[in-house]
């Protein structure tokens, strides 16, 4: 079989794997992995076909090759564009809020990514000049960086894909996750979550809203009560609102809300777009089948919050991530031993 045929088969297989994960359990980083793998094989297939056209002297092949070169250049520039975007928006967030560590995550991530691209990748020869051991240390550290960037890429793509819903369905219950109060009333971030839930509620006749949020140490009342009042101001009748006012974190939001939902009901989880995937992972761990819906936030705020969500994901999956990393490092060591 020729190379174009092999690439086409690999494209179809990866696409079928993507479809399987999409329908079976999309709350997994495998969704993003197979999506990108499909695009990679598809791109390789197109490039091979373009090369065949060029060898035949086809003018259309020249145009396609030009477009392919532009696409390759774009993807080479993406890491630099991402790092600069993180830095500029991180600075904007810090100036408009505060220079606390929690508000500097996007800025720090951008600086680290840029340092990896500009400085770290140039240190290979320096480490090698210090001796073979230091050269291996460099490559093992490089493997850690690559693994973290790989996870971040999969997390980002999977988060984005989980905001798309095909086919469209109407949920029976919509769980709205709390996000803190300001002077006893819903914060702007929480208001956007409720706005999103109410918009979905109006599309799904007969649906119920579950307002989930307990009372924090600095709050005068449970978040769920304030959330219910806000929803009523938007025209939702009190009979369509259920309260879950005992939770103190996302995990408890889902665990306690699930107790209010009958088995077999279609469930939607409403939170900010940057928080959807991690909330869905908690729901999966609790055995709650649901879809995630995200409300919009300001871009510079979303970037910083998304980095925080990724750190939260690493903490949530720390054992699995550590095992995979150890296996990768062990594989590297074994290869070096056999290559001696």
Buried (B, 14 or more C-beta within 10 A) or exposed (E): EEEBEBBBEBBBBBBEBBEEBBEEEBBBBBBBBBBBBBBBBBBBBBBBBBBBBBEEEEEEBEEBBEEBEEEEEEEEEEBEEBBEBBBBBBBBBBEEEEEEEEBBBBBBBBBBBBEBBEEBEEEEEEBBEEEEEEBBEBBBBBBEBEBBEEBBBBBBBBBBBBEEEEEEEEBBBBBBBBBBBEEEBBBEBBBBBBBBBBEBBEEBEEBBBBBBBBBEEEBEEBBBBBBBBBBEEBEBEEEBBBBBBBBBEBBBBBBBBBEBBEEEBBBBBBBBBBBBBBBBBBBBEEEBEBBBBBBEBBEBBBBBBBBBBBEBBBEBBEEEBEEEBEEBBEEBEEEBEEEE
